[in-house]
Amino acid sequence: MDSQLVNQLFRQLFRHHPACQSQKHLRHLATATAHNGHRVQQYHRRQQRRPYSSQRRGASSPVGDESQWQQRTKILNQDMTEEYKRAPMVTAAELWGRKQRPRRVKMLLRDFIEDSLYNPNYGYFSKQVTIFTPGEPFDFPNLRDETEFQNVLSQRYVDFEDKLDEVAPSDTRQLWYTPTELFRPYYGEAIARYLVANYKLTTYPYHDLIIYEMGAGRGTLMLNILDYIRDMDPDVYARTQYKVIEISDSLAKVQNSTLMRSAAGRGHLNKVEIINQSIFDWTQPVPSPCFFLAFEVFDNFAHDAIRYDLATETPMQAVVLISESNDFFEFYSPVLDPVAARYFRVRDAATGGRYKVPYPTTKLGKWVSSIRPLRSTMSEPEYIPTRLMQFFDVLSKYFPAHRLLTSDFHSLPDAVPGVNAPIVQTRYQRRPVPVTTPLVSLMVFSLSSRAILTRTLSRPPKVHQGYFDIMFPTDFRVSELVYQAITGKLSRVMSHEEFMRSWAYLEETETQSGENPLLKWYKNASVMYTV
């Protein structure tokens, strides 16, 4: 941790934040049996987010009722407009080499999010994340039902983190899992079947099977895919190349370790290349046909926040001011930067103007909004995926013959207010802690009217960037159309369950009761692929 202050902050967030008093909406792995011996709750029936481990050894004490957190209020005692004018404008790229979190600067919200998640010195993915691995694959046919699977998984979580604590105890360890890890190797084998089948239908035997994977985590999917191709189709394996694009130095080391951990992994060394850089820094053209894999990647792409003037429907873009004391103030400028302005043009052309907006568009809706007491002059925020658009630009420019295969969440529970809004969460003492804004503590101003737009904590906590996961849902209807408009390719979207029914051997993940966690979990995830 940076200091005892940060540890104290997490303790306060966990113990006193109102959202933490009840965890009934969290889809986390609190799957051990309750103290009264009742059966575990069926958390998979709810929508899923990136799941965090929440198991503890022994019983936990109840959360106290007293709180130092104050009720949100519209009463503010400072206007930061002059400070905003004086602060220099910076970008995430300019902060890349900094070892300390910035102060007395301003930046677009997408740069703030990118810096918070990916800065190599203090970013969330660079320093905080540990990906859970359950050890031996689950023997689903010998499990009684899904409840038993959850209990076994819960115990493995506890054992996994206990071993980590024996080496380096941490109250703020960010531990989460992926479907690749949960359903190893069956999930990866389903992806491999899709790749081999489509490779043979298109470019085999004239081109090699070239696979790029972005955001490969521990490298488990890579290993499962290569194992399957080697064992099931040696001729295709002989022509396979697997390239991982990994922005995180620490995860790139983990992926190399995964290859070296076993003889099977070491057998793939001449097939694998790990490229430790951001996809947004890519400059090398790849003219050969290739598959591009991106699983649970879109959700952590930085977004811009836009509010609309309710009278004129003029969009205004969020700019974050970071004060000397590390408080955050959100300003909205009527001048859009070129990236956000282009996104609006592309989206409007791709969708024919049919997309969701955070303000009423009918006469009746506008009239109802106009008569509401204490109404704001600005809409709720809309979070637009400008970084996703830039990712499609990279694919179009540098990977013109690619075939994209991606999976991500189309909806997320407990999101902050707004259209396409994220969930913002961290983990303290093995429990998930949600918060209510990407900035955690903020005040919001309009540069056009200098009006205060939203409420703020009267005693806001000082939260360091890099300790919170900021995770966005993907509007696949709009994103697919934007992808088609930018790349000129055709694509298809289907549910996670539908894709797995097409490519997985379902009997391998079916329990004795007939329940199949591979199909029942991740109900709020979709798959998009190039056709």
C-alpha positions in Angstrom: 0.0 0.0 0.0 1.1 3.6 -0.5 0.5 4.6 3.1 -1.5 3.9 6.2 -3.9 6.6 5.0 -5.1 4.4 2.1 -5.6 1.4 4.3 -7.7 3.6 6.7 -9.7 4.8 3.7 -10.6 1.3 2.7 -11.6 0.4 6.2 -13.9 3.4 6.3 -15.4 2.6 2.9 -16.1 -1.0 3.9 -17.5 -0.3 7.4 -19.5 2.8 6.8 -20.5 3.2 3.2 -24.3 2.8 3.0 -24.0 0.6 -0.1 -22.0 -1.8 1.9 -24.6 -2.3 4.7 -26.5 -4.7 2.5 -24.8 -6.9 0.0 -28.0 -8.4 -1.4 -27.3 -7.0 -4.8 -23.6 -8.2 -5.0 -23.0 -11.3 -7.2 -19.9 -12.4 -5.3 -18.8 -15.8 -4.0 -20.3 -15.8 -0.6 -21.3 -19.4 -1.1 -20.3 -21.0 2.1 -23.2 -22.3 4.2 -24.8 -19.8 6.5 -24.4 -20.0 10.3 -27.9 -21.5 10.7 -27.0 -24.4 8.4 -29.4 -23.4 5.6 -28.4 -24.0 2.0 -26.3 -21.5 0.2 -27.9 -18.7 -1.8 -28.1 -19.2 -5.6 -26.1 -16.1 -6.6 -25.8 -17.3 -10.2 -29.5 -16.5 -10.7 -28.6 -12.8 -10.6 -26.7 -10.9 -13.1 -23.0 -11.2 -13.1 -20.2 -8.7 -12.9 -16.5 -9.4 -12.5 -16.7 -11.6 -9.4 -14.6 -10.9 -6.4 -13.7 -13.4 -3.7 -15.6 -12.6 -0.5 -14.8 -15.6 1.7 -13.2 -15.2 5.2 -11.9 -17.6 7.7 -14.3 -17.7 10.7 -17.4 -15.6 11.3 -17.4 -11.9 10.5 -18.5 -9.3 12.9 -21.6 -7.2 12.0 -21.0 -3.9 10.3 -21.5 -1.0 12.7 -24.3 1.5 12.2 -22.4 4.6 13.1 -20.8 6.4 10.2 -18.4 9.2 9.4 -20.0 9.4 5.9 -22.4 12.3 5.5 -25.7 12.4 3.6 -25.2 13.8 0.1 -26.2 17.4 -0.1 -26.5 20.2 -2.7 -24.9 22.7 -0.3 -21.3 23.4 -1.4 -18.8 25.7 0.2 -16.4 26.1 -2.7 -16.4 27.0 -6.3 -13.4 25.5 -8.1 -13.9 27.4 -11.4 -10.7 29.6 -11.0 -8.7 26.5 -10.0 -10.0 24.8 -13.1 -8.9 27.6 -15.3 -5.4 27.6 -13.9 -4.9 23.8 -14.0 -3.0 22.4 -17.0 -4.7 19.9 -19.2 -3.0 16.5 -19.3 -3.6 13.1 -20.9 -3.2 9.5 -19.7 -0.3 9.2 -22.2 1.5 12.1 -20.6 1.1 10.6 -17.1 2.4 7.2 -18.2 5.8 7.6 -16.8 4.7 9.3 -13.5 5.3 7.4 -10.3 3.0 9.6 -8.2 -0.7 10.3 -8.8 -1.2 13.7 -10.4 -2.5 16.7 -8.6 -3.5 20.3 -9.6 -4.2 19.1 -13.2 -7.3 18.5 -15.2 -8.1 15.8 -17.8 -10.9 14.2 -19.8 -12.8 11.6 -17.9 -11.6 8.9 -20.3 -8.0 9.9 -19.5 -8.7 9.8 -15.8 -10.1 6.3 -16.1 -7.3 5.0 -18.3 -4.7 6.4 -15.9 -6.5 4.9 -12.9 -6.7 1.5 -14.5 -3.5 1.1 -16.6 -0.8 3.5 -15.3 2.3 1.2 -14.9 3.2 2.6 -11.6 -0.1 3.0 -9.7 -2.8 1.7 -12.1 -5.3 -0.9 -10.9 -4.3 -3.6 -13.4 -0.6 -2.9 -13.0 -0.4 -3.3 -9.2 -3.6 -4.5 -7.6 -5.1 -7.5 -9.4 -4.7 -11.2 -8.6 -6.5 -13.6 -10.8 -7.9 -16.7 -9.0 -7.0 -20.1 -10.3 -9.0 -23.0 -8.8 -6.3 -25.6 -9.2 -7.5 -28.9 -10.7 -10.4 -28.6 -13.2 -13.8 -29.1 -11.6 -15.2 -32.6 -12.2 -18.7 -31.5 -13.0 -20.3 -34.9 -13.7 -19.3 -36.1 -10.2 -20.8 -33.0 -8.5 -24.4 -33.4 -7.2 -25.7 -30.1 -8.4 -24.8 -26.4 -8.8 -25.0 -25.8 -5.1 -22.2 -28.3 -4.5 -20.2 -26.7 -7.3 -20.5 -23.3 -5.5 -19.5 -24.8 -2.2 -16.4 -26.5 -3.7 -15.5 -23.3 -5.5 -16.0 -21.3 -2.3 -13.6 -23.5 -0.4 -11.0 -23.3 -3.1 -11.2 -19.5 -2.9 -10.5 -19.6 0.8 -7.6 -22.0 0.4 -6.2 -20.0 -2.5 -6.2 -16.7 -0.6 -5.0 -18.3 2.6 -1.9 -19.4 0.8 -1.4 -15.9 -0.6 -1.7 -14.5 2.9 0.9 -16.9 4.2 3.4 -15.3 1.8 2.2 -11.6 1.8 -0.9 -10.7 3.9 -3.1 -8.0 2.3 -6.4 -6.4 3.3 -6.8 -4.8 -0.2 -5.9 -7.7 -2.5 -8.1 -7.5 -5.6 -8.9 -11.1 -6.4 -11.4 -12.1 -9.1 -11.9 -14.9 -11.6 -12.8 -15.3 -15.2 -14.9 -18.0 -17.0 -11.7 -19.3 -18.5 -10.4 -20.2 -15.0 -13.8 -21.4 -13.7 -14.5 -23.8 -16.6 -11.0 -24.8 -17.5 -10.3 -26.4 -19.9 -13.8 -26.7 -21.3 -14.3 -23.0 -22.0 -11.0 -22.7 -23.9 -11.7 -25.9 -25.8 -15.0 -24.4 -27.0 -13.1 -21.4 -28.3 -10.6 -23.6 -29.9 -13.3 -25.6 -31.8 -14.7 -22.3 -33.1 -11.2 -21.2 -34.3 -10.3 -24.4 -36.0 -13.7 -24.8 -37.7 -13.7 -21.3 -39.1 -10.0 -21.4 -40.0 -10.6 -24.6 -42.1 -13.7 -22.9 -43.7 -11.8 -19.8 -44.8 -8.0 -19.7 -45.2 -6.7 -23.3 -44.6 -4.3 -24.5 -46.1 -3.2 -21.3 -47.8 -2.4 -19.3 -44.6 -1.3 -20.1 -41.1 -3.7 -20.0 -38.2 -2.6 -16.8 -36.5 -4.3 -15.9 -33.2 -4.0 -12.6 -31.4 -5.3 -12.4 -27.8 -5.7 -9.1 -26.0 -6.0 -9.2 -22.2 -4.9 -12.8 -21.7 -4.9 -12.7 -17.9 -2.9 -15.6 -16.5 -2.6 -17.1 -20.0 -5.0 -20.0 -19.2 -7.1 -19.5 -22.4 -4.0 -19.5 -24.5 -2.8 -22.8 -23.0 -6.2 -24.5 -23.2 -6.6 -23.5 -26.9 -3.1 -24.7 -27.8 -3.4 -27.9 -25.9 -6.7 -28.7 -27.7 -5.4 -27.9 -31.2 -2.2 -29.9 -30.6 -4.1 -33.0 -29.4 -7.1 -32.9 -31.8 -5.6 -31.5 -35.0 -1.8 -31.8 -35.3 -1.8 -30.6 -38.9 -3.5 -27.3 -37.9 -1.2 -27.1 -34.8 1.8 -27.2 -37.0 0.6 -24.0 -38.6 -0.6 -22.2 -35.5 0.9 -19.0 -34.1 -0.4 -17.5 -30.9 0.4 -13.8 -30.0 -0.6 -12.2 -26.8 -0.9 -8.4 -26.6 -0.6 -7.5 -22.9 -0.3 -3.9 -21.6 0.5 -5.0 -18.0 4.1 -5.8 -17.2 3.1 -8.0 -14.2 0.5 -10.0 -16.2 3.0 -10.5 -19.1 5.3 -12.1 -16.6 2.5 -14.3 -15.3 1.8 -15.4 -18.9 5.4 -16.4 -19.4 5.3 -18.3 -16.1 2.2 -20.1 -17.2 4.0 -21.4 -20.3 7.0 -22.5 -18.2 5.1 -24.1 -15.4 4.5 -27.5 -17.1 6.1 -29.7 -19.8 2.9 -29.2 -21.8 3.2 -25.5 -21.6 6.9 -25.5 -22.4 6.0 -27.5 -25.5 4.1 -24.4 -26.9 7.0 -22.0 -26.5 7.9 -21.9 -30.2 4.2 -21.1 -30.9 3.8 -18.2 -28.6 4.9 -14.6 -28.6 4.0 -12.3 -25.7 4.0 -8.6 -26.8 4.1 -6.3 -23.8 2.5 -3.1 -25.1 -0.8 -1.4 -25.4 -2.9 -2.2 -28.5 -3.4 1.6 -28.9 0.3 2.0 -29.5 0.3 -0.6 -32.3 2.0 0.6 -35.5 3.0 -2.7 -37.3 0.6 -3.7 -40.2 -0.6 -7.3 -40.1 -1.8 -8.1 -43.6 -2.2 -11.8 -43.0 -5.6 -13.3 -42.0 -5.8 -13.7 -38.3 -8.3 -14.2 -35.4 -8.4 -11.5 -32.7 -9.7 -12.6 -29.3 -10.8 -10.1 -26.7 -12.6 -11.6 -23.7 -13.8 -9.3 -20.9 -11.7 -6.5 -22.4 -14.3 -4.0 -23.6 -15.6 -3.5 -20.0 -12.4 -1.8 -18.9 -12.0 0.4 -22.0 -12.1 4.1 -20.9 -15.3 6.0 -21.7 -16.2 9.7 -21.9 -19.0 11.1 -19.8 -21.5 13.3 -21.6 -24.4 15.4 -20.2 -27.0 17.2 -22.3 -28.5 20.6 -21.9 -32.2 19.7 -21.5 -33.3 22.8 -23.2 -31.1 22.6 -26.3 -29.9 18.9 -26.2 -26.4 20.2 -26.6 -23.8 17.6 -25.4 -21.2 18.6 -22.8 -18.1 16.6 -22.1 -16.7 15.7 -18.7 -13.4 17.1 -17.5 -11.9 16.1 -14.2 -10.1 18.6 -12.0 -7.8 17.0 -9.4 -7.0 19.4 -6.6 -3.9 19.8 -4.4 -5.6 17.8 -1.7 -6.6 15.0 -4.2 -10.3 15.8 -4.3 -12.0 15.4 -7.7 -14.2 18.0 -9.3 -16.1 17.2 -12.5 -16.7 20.0 -15.0 -18.7 19.8 -18.2 -17.6 21.7 -21.3 -19.8 22.5 -24.3 -16.7 22.0 -26.5 -16.2 18.4 -27.4 -12.8 17.1 -28.1 -12.2 15.6 -31.6 -12.5 11.9 -30.4 -15.9 12.4 -28.7 -17.1 14.5 -31.6 -16.2 11.8 -34.1 -17.9 9.1 -32.0 -21.1 11.0 -32.2 -20.8 11.3 -36.0 -19.9 7.6 -36.4 -22.7 6.4 -34.1 -25.3 8.6 -35.7 -24.4 7.4 -39.2 -24.1 3.7 -38.1 -27.4 3.5 -36.3 -29.4 6.0 -38.3 -29.9 8.1 -35.2 -31.5 5.3 -33.2 -29.9 4.9 -29.8 -30.7 5.5 -26.2 -30.1 9.0 -24.7 -30.4 10.2 -21.1 -33.1 12.8 -21.8 -36.8 12.7 -23.0 -37.2 12.9 -26.7 -41.0 13.0 -27.0 -43.2 16.1 -26.4 -44.9 14.4 -23.5 -41.7 13.3 -21.9 -40.2 16.8 -22.3 -43.4 18.3 -20.7 -43.3 15.9 -17.8 -39.6 16.7 -17.3 -40.3 20.5 -17.4 -42.8 20.4 -14.5 -40.8 18.3 -12.1 -39.8 20.2 -9.0 -36.1 20.9 -8.4 -35.4 19.7 -11.9 -31.8 20.0 -13.2 -30.9 21.9 -16.4 -28.7 19.0 -17.4 -29.4 15.3 -18.1 -27.9 12.3 -16.3 -24.6 11.4 -17.8 -24.2 9.1 -20.8 -20.9 7.2 -20.9 -19.8 6.8 -24.5 -17.2 4.1 -25.5 -14.7 6.3 -27.2 -11.8 4.0 -26.5 -13.7 1.1 -28.0 -14.1 3.1 -31.2 -10.4 3.7 -31.3 -9.9 -0.1 -30.8 -12.0 -0.7 -33.9 -9.8 1.9 -35.7 -6.7 -0.1 -34.8 -8.3 -3.3 -36.1 -9.3 -1.6 -39.4 -6.0 0.1 -40.0 -3.4 -2.5 -38.8 -5.4 -5.8 -38.9 -7.4 -5.5 -42.1 -7.9 -9.2 -42.6 -8.8 -9.9 -38.9 -11.8 -11.9 -37.6 -12.9 -10.6 -34.2 -14.2 -12.9 -31.4 -15.1 -11.0 -28.2 -17.3 -11.6 -25.2 -18.4 -9.1 -22.5 -21.2 -8.0 -20.3 -24.2 -6.3 -21.9 -25.6 -5.3 -18.5 -24.2 -4.9 -15.0 -26.0 -4.7 -11.7 -25.6 -1.8 -9.2 -24.2 0.6 -11.8 -23.8 4.3 -11.0 -26.5 6.6 -12.5 -26.5 7.2 -16.2 -26.8 5.6 -19.6 -24.2 2.8 -20.2 -23.0 3.6 -16.7 -20.2 1.6 -15.0 -20.0 -0.3 -11.7 -17.2 1.0 -9.5 -15.9 -1.4 -6.9 -13.0 -2.5 -4.9 -12.3 -5.2 -2.3 -11.3 -4.9 1.4 -10.7 -7.8 3.8 -12.0 -10.3 1.3 -15.3 -8.5 0.8 -16.4 -6.5 -2.2 -17.0 -2.8 -1.6 -19.2 -0.9 -4.2 -19.1 2.9 -4.6 -21.4 5.3 -6.5 -19.3 7.2 -9.0 -16.2 6.6 -11.1 -14.5 9.5 -9.2 -15.7 8.3 -5.8 -15.7 11.9 -4.4 -16.6 14.7 -6.7 -18.4 18.0 -7.3 -19.9 18.7 -10.7 -20.0 22.1 -12.4 -21.2 23.3 -15.8 -18.7 25.6 -17.6 -21.4 27.1 -19.7 -23.6 28.2 -16.8 -21.3 27.7 -13.8 -24.3 25.9 -12.2 -23.7 23.1 -9.8 -25.3 20.0 -11.5 -25.1 17.2 -9.0 -24.7 16.6 -5.3 -21.5 15.8 -3.5 -20.3 14.4 -0.2 -19.9 17.3 2.3 -16.9 15.5 3.7 -15.6 13.6 0.7 -13.0 10.9 1.2 -9.7 11.2 -0.6 -9.4 8.2 -2.9 -6.3 7.3 -4.7 -6.5 6.3 -8.4 -5.7 2.7 -9.0 -7.6 1.0 -6.1 -11.0 0.7 -7.8 -12.1 -1.4 -10.7 -14.2 0.7 -13.2 -16.3 -1.6 -15.4 -18.7 -0.7 -18.2 -21.4 -2.7 -19.9 -21.3 -3.0 -23.7 -24.2 -1.9 -25.8 -23.7 -4.7 -28.3 -26.4 -3.4 -30.7 -24.7 0.0 -31.1 -21.2 -1.4 -30.8 -21.8 -3.9 -33.5 -23.0 -1.3 -35.9 -20.1 1.0 -35.1 -17.7 -1.9 -35.7 -19.3 -2.6 -39.0 -19.1 1.1 -40.0 -15.5 1.4 -39.2 -14.1 -1.9 -40.4 -16.5 -2.7 -43.2 -17.0 -6.2 -41.9 -20.1 -8.2 -41.1 -20.6 -9.5 -37.7 -23.1 -11.4 -35.4 -24.0 -11.0 -31.8 -25.4 -13.9 -29.7 -25.8 -14.7 -26.0 -23.0 -16.4 -24.0 -25.3 -19.4 -23.6 -26.1 -19.7 -27.3 -22.4 -19.6 -28.2 -21.5 -22.3 -25.7 -24.4 -24.5 -26.9 -22.9 -24.2 -30.4 -19.2 -25.0 -29.5 -18.9 -26.6 -26.0 -19.3 -30.3 -25.2 -22.1 -29.6 -22.6 -21.9 -33.0 -21.0 -18.4 -32.1 -19.6 -19.9 -29.2 -17.5 -23.2 -30.8 -16.5 -23.8 -31.9 -12.9 -25.7 -35.0 -11.8 -28.9 -33.0 -11.3 -28.8 -31.8 -15.0 -27.8 -28.2 -14.1 -25.0 -26.8 -16.2 -23.1 -23.8 -14.7 -21.4 -23.1 -18.0 -24.8 -22.2 -19.4 -26.5 -20.8 -16.3 -23.7 -18.4 -15.3 -22.9 -15.3 -17.3 -26.5 -14.7 -18.4 -25.7 -11.0 -18.8 -22.8 -11.7 -21.2 -22.9 -11.6 -25.0 -20.5 -12.8 -27.8 -19.8 -10.9 -31.0 -17.8 -12.3 -33.9 -16.9 -11.5 -37.4 -18.6 -13.5 -40.1 
